[in-house]
Every structure is written in C-alpha cells, then in structure tokens.
C-alpha cells in the first residue's frame, strides 16, 4: 500500500513508507490505538509466569533506550500469546518450566542455499518488489520431498556479504558488477525432525 517504486526492493530491511503493512503498521498500531497497550522495546521475554496451573503473565528484561541499562519487567495478563517462532517459542516455554512430551520436538526446517549468476544485461535486482517468483516444479521429486526455487532479494548489501572474494581489488571488481547479478534460493524440505532444547 503506497509503495514508492524508486525506493522499493529493500523490503527485507523494512519499509520507509509503511507500504509493506508489517506488524508495526497493522496489529501493533491497532493495539496502541485502543489506549490500553504499552509497547516495550527492546524487551526480551525470559519466561512465562505459571501460578496454580495457569499462565498469568510474563517475566522479561527491557533495555532503557537512554541509559542502556537493563531492567526486570513483570507483565500480568489474563491471556498470554507465545509467538516467538519455531525456535524461541519452545525455548521460552522450556525456560518457564512447562513440561509436555512434545514440547521442543517435531522441529522441521527448510534448508536453503543460494545460487547467483552474473548476466550480460543489467538486472538491478534491488528495484521493485523482492521474491516475486516461485517455481514448484521440483517440489515432489520423491513423494512429498523435493525443492522450491524462489527469486531471492538481491541488493548491494546482500551481494557484498554473501559472495566470495579474494582481497580488496577482487571485491571491488565484483561489486562493480552488482547491477548484473541475480540470485535464486533453493529451499529443500526436512526428512527428519529436530529438537529444541535449552541449557545454561
């Protein structure tokens, strides 16, 4: 919504215009508009608080943006939603002492690698929306297993950190070709599951 073409293509870093409709521009804005929500950032949930068999809040650590000092925070809540992703959600619950035979198990990822090419013509992959194309033709090579090909976000910053180089001159020469580079990612599907554990 409201994308500005000359500035688009860097969506993976965030969106200056808010056109991407990220959580900050949708759910969080709606929550703050109610007048009953305070957003604490940066803040890390350390564990959920369980009392008499029910989750009643969250213990967290927040950093003061001015002093850089960390403070303990307790949030009391009738409902707690754990939405910290496939790795951090089970880690948070395990740190909280919550036990369930499946907690932390059945972790499936999609191992991914990137393939880049240098083309004769200019690609300028940082212009326009990133990751607009996917090919599923190879997704069922062995039953439900195979791989997807996707157009990858590509811009000078990602090219600079991802490509191999041998010295400053080589790096410069490669970066001078950045406008001619395009990349694809190859996403496989896990055959076996992993497990999330926490230690000290």
C-alpha positions as CSV (number, residue, x, y, z in Angstrom):
1,X,0.0,0.0,0.0
2,X,1.5,3.3,-1.1
3,X,4.7,1.8,-2.3
4,X,7.1,4.2,-4.0
5,X,8.7,2.4,-6.9
6,X,12.1,4.1,-7.0
7,X,12.6,3.2,-3.3
8,X,11.1,-0.3,-3.3
9,X,13.1,-3.5,-3.3
10,X,14.7,-3.1,0.2
11,X,11.6,-4.6,1.9
12,X,13.8,-7.2,3.7
13,X,15.3,-4.3,5.7
14,X,11.9,-2.7,6.5
15,X,9.8,-0.2,4.6
16,X,10.2,3.6,4.9
17,X,6.7,4.2,3.6
18,X,4.9,1.5,5.6
19,X,3.6,0.0,2.4
20,X,4.6,-3.5,3.4
21,X,1.9,-3.5,6.1
22,X,4.2,-5.0,8.7
23,X,3.1,-5.8,12.2
24,X,4.2,-2.3,13.3
25,X,1.7,-0.7,10.9
26,X,-1.2,-3.1,11.5
27,X,-1.6,-5.1,14.7
28,X,0.6,-3.0,16.9
29,X,-0.8,0.3,15.7
30,X,-4.4,-1.1,16.2
31,X,-3.4,-2.2,19.7
32,X,-1.9,1.1,20.7
33,X,-5.0,2.9,19.3
34,X,-7.1,1.2,22.0
35,X,-5.3,3.2,24.7
36,X,-4.8,0.0,26.8
37,X,-1.5,-1.2,25.3
38,X,2.1,-0.3,26.1
39,X,4.8,-1.5,23.8
40,X,8.2,-2.1,25.5
41,X,11.1,-2.3,23.1
42,X,13.8,-3.6,23.1
43,X,12.4,-6.2,25.5
44,X,13.0,-9.9,25.7
45,X,10.6,-12.4,27.3
46,X,12.5,-14.6,29.7
47,X,9.8,-16.9,30.9
48,X,6.0,-17.1,31.3
49,X,4.6,-17.0,34.9
50,X,2.6,-20.0,35.9
51,X,0.5,-19.9,39.0
52,X,-1.8,-22.7,40.1
53,X,-1.6,-24.3,36.7
54,X,-2.4,-21.2,34.7
55,X,-0.2,-18.7,32.8
56,X,-0.8,-15.3,34.4
57,X,1.9,-13.2,32.9
58,X,5.5,-12.9,31.6
59,X,8.9,-12.0,33.2
60,X,11.0,-10.1,30.7
61,X,14.2,-7.9,30.5
62,X,13.9,-4.5,29.0
63,X,16.7,-2.1,27.9
64,X,16.3,1.6,28.7
65,X,17.0,3.4,25.3
66,X,18.6,6.4,27.1
67,X,20.8,4.8,29.7
68,X,21.4,1.3,28.1
69,X,20.6,-0.3,31.5
70,X,18.5,-3.4,31.7
71,X,15.5,-3.7,33.9
72,X,13.4,-6.6,35.0
73,X,9.8,-6.4,33.9
74,X,6.7,-8.3,35.0
75,X,3.7,-8.2,32.8
76,X,0.4,-9.5,34.4
77,X,-2.1,-10.7,31.9
78,X,-5.3,-12.8,31.7
79,X,-4.0,-14.1,28.3
80,X,-0.5,-14.7,27.1
81,X,0.2,-15.4,23.4
82,X,3.6,-17.1,22.7
83,X,4.5,-16.1,19.1
84,X,8.3,-16.3,19.1
85,X,8.8,-18.6,16.1
86,X,9.7,-22.3,15.8
87,X,12.9,-22.0,17.8
88,X,12.2,-19.4,20.5
89,X,8.6,-20.4,21.3
90,X,9.5,-23.8,22.7
91,X,12.7,-22.3,24.3
92,X,10.6,-19.8,26.2
93,X,8.2,-22.4,27.4
94,X,11.0,-24.8,28.4
95,X,12.8,-22.0,30.3
96,X,9.5,-21.4,32.1
97,X,9.4,-25.0,33.4
98,X,6.4,-26.0,31.3
99,X,6.5,-29.7,30.5
100,X,4.9,-31.6,27.7
101,X,6.1,-34.7,25.9
102,X,6.1,-32.9,22.6
103,X,7.4,-29.6,23.7
104,X,10.5,-28.8,21.7
105,X,10.1,-31.8,19.4
106,X,9.0,-32.0,15.8
107,X,11.1,-29.1,14.5
108,X,11.2,-29.1,10.7
109,X,13.1,-26.5,8.8
110,X,13.7,-25.9,5.1
111,X,17.4,-25.9,4.5
112,X,18.2,-23.3,1.9
113,X,21.1,-22.4,-0.3
114,X,21.6,-19.5,-2.8
115,X,22.8,-19.6,-6.3
116,X,23.8,-16.3,-8.1
117,X,24.8,-15.5,-11.6
118,X,26.3,-12.5,-13.4
119,X,24.4,-11.6,-16.5
120,X,25.4,-9.6,-19.6
121,X,22.4,-7.3,-19.2
122,X,21.7,-5.2,-16.1
123,X,19.2,-6.9,-13.7
124,X,19.2,-4.2,-10.9
125,X,17.6,-6.7,-8.6
126,X,17.1,-4.2,-5.8
127,X,14.4,-2.4,-7.8
128,X,10.8,-3.4,-7.4
129,X,9.3,-6.0,-5.0
130,X,11.7,-8.8,-3.9
131,X,10.9,-12.5,-4.0
132,X,8.1,-12.3,-6.5
133,X,8.6,-15.6,-8.3
134,X,8.5,-19.2,-7.1
135,X,8.9,-22.5,-9.0
136,X,7.4,-25.6,-7.5
137,X,8.1,-27.9,-10.5
138,X,10.6,-29.9,-8.5
139,X,8.8,-30.0,-5.1
140,X,7.7,-33.6,-5.4
141,X,10.7,-35.5,-6.8
142,X,10.4,-38.2,-4.1
143,X,6.9,-38.3,-2.7
144,X,6.3,-35.0,-1.0
145,X,10.0,-34.2,-0.9
146,X,11.9,-32.1,-3.4
147,X,12.8,-28.4,-3.5
148,X,11.3,-25.0,-4.5
149,X,13.2,-22.3,-6.4
150,X,12.5,-18.7,-5.5
151,X,13.7,-15.4,-6.7
152,X,15.9,-14.0,-3.9
153,X,16.1,-10.5,-2.7
154,X,19.3,-9.1,-4.1
155,X,20.9,-5.7,-3.5
156,X,24.5,-4.5,-3.0
157,X,24.5,-5.1,0.8
158,X,23.5,-8.8,0.4
159,X,25.8,-9.3,-2.5
160,X,28.7,-7.8,-0.5
161,X,28.2,-10.1,2.4
162,X,27.4,-13.3,0.5
163,X,29.8,-13.6,-2.4
164,X,33.3,-14.9,-2.0
165,X,36.2,-12.5,-2.7
166,X,39.9,-12.5,-2.5
167,X,41.3,-9.2,-1.5
168,X,40.1,-5.6,-1.8
169,X,40.6,-5.3,-5.6
170,X,38.7,-8.5,-6.3
171,X,35.9,-7.4,-4.0
172,X,35.6,-4.0,-5.7
173,X,35.6,-5.6,-9.2
174,X,32.8,-8.0,-8.2
175,X,30.7,-5.2,-6.6
176,X,31.1,-3.1,-9.8
177,X,29.0,-5.9,-11.4
178,X,26.3,-5.8,-8.7
179,X,23.7,-4.4,-11.2
180,X,24.3,-7.5,-13.3
181,X,23.8,-10.1,-10.5
182,X,20.6,-12.1,-9.9
183,X,20.1,-14.8,-7.4
184,X,17.8,-17.7,-6.7
185,X,17.3,-19.7,-3.5
186,X,16.8,-23.4,-3.4
187,X,14.5,-24.5,-0.5
188,X,14.6,-28.2,0.5
189,X,12.2,-29.9,2.9
190,X,13.5,-31.7,6.0
191,X,13.0,-35.5,6.0
192,X,13.7,-35.8,9.8
193,X,12.7,-33.6,12.7
194,X,15.0,-31.8,15.0
195,X,14.5,-30.8,18.6
196,X,14.8,-27.5,20.6
197,X,16.5,-27.8,24.0
198,X,17.7,-25.2,26.5
199,X,20.8,-25.4,28.7
200,X,22.6,-23.0,30.9
